Amino acid sequence: MNSASDNESLLQQLLDLHRIDSEIVDLEREIQGSKEALTAMHEGVAGLDDALERIDTELEHARREARALERAVDEKRDALNRLRNRTNKVQNERQYSAATLEFDLVRQDLRKLEDQTLEKMQVVEELEDLRKEKAAGLEGAKIEAGPRGQQLEERVKELEEQLAIKRDRRHNLAIRIDDSALALYDRIHSGRSRLAMAPLTEDMACGNCFTAVTTMQEMEIRGMSKLITCEGCGVILYPTHLDK
């Protein structure tokens, strides 16, 4: 059986390991957050680029339709002029009525085409304004993404270097810890909360989930006679003076 001093040393080693693991978790989270921010920034630029490309395609299609409508209007006006000339040359009432009817029908078609042309030109104008807006937004995003992206990449590199150092320190510390105690610690630390140790409070409760311990467990924890885990959350409990 280990002495109290041996168990105190073991608990102190586990606490040191726990602090390093907490620092590793913080670094991993910051790295993940920086990478997600970098990805979101790149995706934002790509999204704006795709949106601008779609607008360009839609704008070109609208322009082609507008040009086709303008040609149709010109052709219809020419047809209307020819009918006007023909109406002026008719020789009887029957021919005049027929020519007038055809003239009115063509004139109605012309008005419809003119209205459609105006509507399509309005669509073209709106798309051109939208394209200017999106192009300005894309340019701004690219300008911002340059230095911001470089800053994030440099930060990720810096954090990954720090993480490598922390992991190396953890390894060097872990190999000096008793195998059974380390296995217990790693099993707890690999759980959902990632918290493996907590102090015993003055009220004889777990410092993590506040589950009360028995008098016997309190004596064992404060006397450091063996490793005691919380019956509520499973963390290893230790006396508070080890935090000092």
C-alpha positions as CSV (number, residue, x, y, z in Angstrom):
1,M,0.0,0.0,0.0
2,N,1.3,3.5,-0.9
3,S,2.0,6.0,1.9
4,A,0.1,9.2,2.2
5,S,3.1,11.1,0.8
6,D,3.2,8.7,-2.2
7,N,-0.4,9.3,-2.9
8,E,0.0,13.0,-2.4
9,S,2.7,12.9,-5.0
10,L,0.5,10.8,-7.3
11,L,-2.4,13.2,-6.9
12,Q,-0.1,16.2,-7.6
13,Q,1.1,14.4,-10.8
14,L,-2.5,13.8,-11.9
15,L,-3.4,17.4,-11.2
16,D,-0.4,18.6,-13.3
17,L,-1.6,16.3,-16.0
18,H,-5.1,17.6,-15.6
19,R,-4.0,21.2,-16.0
20,I,-2.0,20.4,-19.1
21,D,-5.0,18.5,-20.5
22,S,-7.2,21.6,-19.8
23,E,-4.7,23.7,-21.7
24,I,-4.7,21.2,-24.6
25,V,-8.5,21.3,-24.8
26,D,-8.5,25.1,-24.8
27,L,-5.9,25.1,-27.6
28,E,-7.8,22.5,-29.6
29,R,-10.9,24.6,-29.3
30,E,-9.2,27.8,-30.4
31,I,-7.6,26.0,-33.3
32,Q,-11.0,24.6,-34.4
33,G,-12.6,28.0,-34.0
34,S,-9.9,29.7,-36.1
35,K,-10.1,27.0,-38.8
36,E,-13.9,27.3,-38.9
37,A,-13.6,31.1,-39.2
38,L,-11.1,30.7,-42.0
39,T,-13.3,28.3,-43.8
40,A,-16.4,30.5,-43.3
41,M,-14.5,33.4,-44.7
42,H,-13.4,31.5,-47.8
43,E,-16.8,30.1,-48.3
44,G,-18.3,33.6,-48.0
45,V,-16.1,34.8,-50.8
46,A,-16.8,31.8,-52.9
47,G,-20.5,32.2,-52.2
48,L,-20.4,35.8,-53.4
49,D,-18.4,34.8,-56.4
50,D,-21.0,32.1,-57.3
51,A,-23.8,34.6,-56.8
52,L,-22.2,37.1,-59.1
53,E,-21.7,34.4,-61.7
54,R,-25.4,33.5,-61.5
55,I,-26.4,37.2,-61.8
56,D,-24.1,37.5,-64.9
57,T,-25.8,34.5,-66.5
58,E,-29.3,35.9,-65.7
59,L,-28.3,39.3,-66.9
60,E,-27.0,38.1,-70.2
61,H,-30.2,36.1,-70.7
62,A,-32.3,39.1,-69.9
63,R,-30.3,41.3,-72.3
64,R,-30.8,38.8,-75.1
65,E,-34.5,38.7,-74.5
66,A,-34.6,42.5,-74.4
67,R,-32.7,42.7,-77.7
68,A,-35.1,40.1,-79.2
69,L,-38.1,42.1,-78.1
70,E,-36.7,45.3,-79.5
71,R,-36.2,43.6,-82.9
72,A,-39.8,42.3,-82.7
73,V,-41.0,45.8,-82.0
74,D,-39.1,47.2,-84.9
75,E,-40.5,44.5,-87.2
76,K,-44.0,45.1,-85.9
77,R,-43.6,48.8,-86.5
78,D,-42.5,48.2,-90.1
79,A,-45.5,45.9,-90.6
80,L,-47.7,48.6,-89.2
81,N,-46.3,51.2,-91.6
82,R,-46.8,48.8,-94.5
83,L,-50.4,48.3,-93.5
84,R,-50.9,52.0,-93.1
85,N,-49.7,52.6,-96.6
86,R,-51.9,49.7,-97.9
87,T,-54.9,51.1,-96.1
88,N,-54.4,54.4,-97.8
89,K,-54.5,52.7,-101.2
90,V,-57.7,50.6,-100.8
91,Q,-60.4,51.2,-103.4
92,N,-63.6,50.1,-101.7
93,E,-65.3,49.9,-98.3
94,R,-64.8,46.1,-98.0
95,Q,-61.1,46.3,-98.5
96,Y,-60.8,49.3,-96.2
97,S,-62.6,47.4,-93.3
98,A,-60.4,44.4,-93.8
99,A,-57.2,46.5,-93.8
100,T,-58.4,48.6,-90.8
101,L,-59.1,45.4,-88.8
102,E,-55.7,44.0,-89.6
103,F,-54.1,47.4,-88.8
104,D,-55.8,47.4,-85.4
105,L,-54.7,43.9,-84.6
106,V,-51.1,44.6,-85.5
107,R,-51.2,47.9,-83.5
108,Q,-52.4,45.9,-80.4
109,D,-49.6,43.4,-80.9
110,L,-47.1,46.3,-81.1
111,R,-48.4,47.8,-77.8
112,K,-48.0,44.4,-76.1
113,L,-44.5,44.0,-77.4
114,E,-43.6,47.6,-76.3
115,D,-44.9,46.8,-72.8
116,Q,-43.0,43.6,-72.7
117,T,-39.9,45.4,-73.9
118,L,-40.2,48.0,-71.2
119,E,-40.7,45.3,-68.5
120,K,-37.7,43.4,-69.7
121,M,-35.5,46.5,-69.8
122,Q,-36.6,47.2,-66.2
123,V,-35.5,43.7,-65.3
124,V,-32.1,44.3,-67.0
125,E,-31.7,47.6,-65.1
126,E,-32.5,45.9,-61.8
127,L,-30.0,43.1,-62.5
128,E,-27.3,45.6,-63.5
129,D,-27.8,47.4,-60.2
130,L,-27.8,44.1,-58.3
131,R,-24.6,43.1,-60.1
132,K,-22.9,46.3,-59.1
133,E,-23.9,45.7,-55.5
134,K,-22.7,42.1,-55.5
135,A,-19.5,43.0,-57.2
136,A,-18.7,45.7,-54.6
137,G,-19.5,43.2,-51.9
138,L,-17.2,40.6,-53.4
139,E,-14.4,43.1,-53.8
140,G,-14.8,44.1,-50.2
141,A,-14.8,40.5,-49.0
142,K,-11.7,39.7,-51.0
143,I,-9.9,42.8,-49.6
144,E,-10.9,41.8,-46.0
145,A,-10.1,38.1,-46.6
146,G,-6.5,38.8,-47.6
147,P,-5.0,40.1,-44.3
148,R,-7.7,38.5,-42.1
149,G,-7.1,35.1,-43.7
150,Q,-3.3,35.5,-43.3
151,Q,-3.8,36.5,-39.7
152,L,-6.0,33.4,-39.0
153,E,-3.5,31.1,-40.8
154,E,-0.6,32.5,-38.7
155,R,-2.7,32.1,-35.6
156,V,-3.5,28.5,-36.4
157,K,0.2,27.7,-37.0
158,E,1.1,29.4,-33.7
159,L,-1.5,27.5,-31.8
160,E,-0.6,24.2,-33.4
161,E,3.1,24.7,-32.3
162,Q,1.9,25.4,-28.8
163,L,-0.3,22.3,-28.9
164,A,2.6,20.2,-30.0
165,I,4.7,21.4,-27.1
166,K,1.8,20.8,-24.6
167,R,1.3,17.3,-26.0
168,D,5.0,16.5,-25.6
169,R,4.9,17.8,-22.0
170,R,1.9,15.6,-21.3
171,H,3.6,12.6,-22.7
172,N,6.7,13.2,-20.6
173,L,4.6,13.6,-17.5
174,A,2.3,10.7,-18.2
175,I,5.1,8.2,-18.5
176,R,6.2,8.9,-14.9
177,I,2.7,8.3,-13.5
178,D,1.6,4.9,-12.0
179,D,0.0,2.9,-14.8
180,S,-3.2,2.0,-13.0
181,A,-3.7,5.6,-11.8
182,L,-3.1,6.9,-15.3
183,A,-5.5,4.4,-16.8
184,L,-8.2,5.5,-14.4
185,Y,-7.5,9.1,-15.1
186,D,-7.5,8.6,-18.9
187,R,-10.8,6.6,-18.8
188,I,-12.4,9.5,-16.8
189,H,-10.9,12.2,-19.0
190,S,-12.0,10.5,-22.2
191,G,-15.6,10.8,-21.1
192,R,-18.2,13.3,-22.2
193,S,-17.3,16.2,-19.8
194,R,-13.5,15.9,-20.3
195,L,-13.1,16.8,-16.6
196,A,-11.2,14.2,-14.7
197,M,-10.5,15.7,-11.3
198,A,-12.3,18.0,-8.8
199,P,-11.5,19.2,-5.2
200,L,-13.5,18.1,-2.2
201,T,-15.5,21.1,-0.9
202,E,-15.7,22.1,2.7
203,D,-19.2,20.7,2.8
204,M,-17.9,17.2,2.0
205,A,-19.1,17.3,-1.6
206,C,-17.7,16.9,-5.1
207,G,-16.4,20.2,-6.4
208,N,-17.8,19.3,-9.9
209,C,-21.3,17.9,-9.4
210,F,-21.7,18.6,-5.6
211,T,-22.6,15.0,-4.8
212,A,-22.0,14.4,-1.1
213,V,-19.3,11.9,0.0
214,T,-19.4,9.7,3.1
215,T,-17.4,10.4,6.2
216,M,-15.1,7.5,5.4
217,Q,-14.6,8.8,1.9
218,E,-13.8,12.2,3.2
219,M,-11.2,10.8,5.5
220,E,-9.6,8.8,2.7
221,I,-9.6,11.9,0.4
222,R,-8.2,14.3,2.9
223,G,-5.7,11.6,4.2
224,M,-4.9,10.7,0.6
225,S,-4.8,7.0,1.5
226,K,-6.1,6.0,-1.9
227,L,-7.8,7.5,-5.0
228,I,-11.5,8.1,-4.5
229,T,-13.9,8.9,-7.4
230,C,-17.2,10.7,-7.1
231,E,-20.2,8.5,-7.1
232,G,-22.1,11.2,-9.0
233,C,-19.9,12.2,-11.9
234,G,-17.0,9.8,-11.6
235,V,-14.2,12.4,-11.3
236,I,-11.1,11.8,-9.0
237,L,-11.5,13.8,-5.8
238,Y,-8.6,15.5,-4.0
239,P,-8.1,17.7,-1.0
240,T,-8.2,21.4,-1.8
241,H,-4.8,22.2,-0.4
242,L,-3.2,20.6,-3.5
243,D,-4.6,23.5,-5.6
244,K,-2.4,25.9,-3.7
